């Protein structure tokens, strides 16, 4: 289950070697914005060595490479792919063609290395107006794409508006991203909440993102991980109700009934679907019915 993703600068060895123990479901080793041009080579080497020498058994490993309009991205992939990261994050993704270019390059690398094609998955980072409008085509461009990720800082600069805590300026982008991802059958992740000292703000922002349909949320600070994980985890009450729904459906089927009510409300297909999603999330967290 991928509720939280934590950005770690690729040129900060003390941070990235502890990535397995910071509480997030995934860590993003950043070779792009967090790394100055004169440090790109050193950061790439550091991340490659960390992936090759340390065992990340508690987290998924994601590497944000540089965008394809830079001279760095191919070197990033050539260094990182042999170390078998789980996911490559592609920044500044604006069109399906961007995905196709990187997917083709990944395929060639995997074949050269004797890896099964598609082993390394792809998460486009959408942070431009063009990318937002093309979100569905990006999400469905290639099978390697497993999720979309919204980057609000660059997006608001592109939109020529101010980035605020309240986030009303990205409401359209958030909704469009969720709809595009769900239509394409992939996950979708919300932008980080950048005030690392606002403990109430991160809870509110994560709760709002979840209400829109986001799968999870990224963070730039370990301080926010507990809040994100809590918000994007089902509560015991949610899980218990979901099992009640499934028990009621099973009872109706056994009695030959086409419909049944639970707590005074008819149980229809959307309620069943949400119950199944909640139970799947609970099981991914190791919570079983007998634990309630």
TAPE-V923584 format. One line per field, one symbol per residue. ss: DSSP state (a for helix, b for strand, c for the rest). phi: phi as a letter, one per 20 degrees, with the letter a starting at -180 (. if undefined). A space follows every 50 residues. Layout:
# TAPE-V923584
ss=???
phi=???
This chain:
# TAPE-V923584
ss=cccbbbbbbcccaaaaccaaaccccbbbbbccccccaaaaaaaaaaaaaa aaaccccccbbbbbbcccccccaaaaaaaaaaacccbbbbcccccaaaaa aaaaaaaaaaaaacccccccbbbbbbccaaaaacaaaaacccccbbbbbb caaaaaaaaccccccccaaaaaaaaaaaaaaaaaccbbbbccccccccaa aaaaaaaaaaaacccbbbbccaaaaaaaaaaccccaaaaaaaaaaaaaaa aaaaccccccbbccbbccaaaaaaaaaaaaaaaaccccaaac
phi=.deccdfcgfdcgfeffegfcenefbddfeddffcfgfdgfffgfffgff feddededcedcdeeeffededfffgffeeggelffbdedflfdbffgff ffffffffffffemeffngeeccfedbcfffffdgffffdfbfffdadce defffffffmceecffmffdgffffffffffffemcfbceffeeefeeff fffffffffffeoffabebdcgfefgfffffedfffffffffffffffff ffffemeebbdclmcfedgfffffffffffffffenedgfef
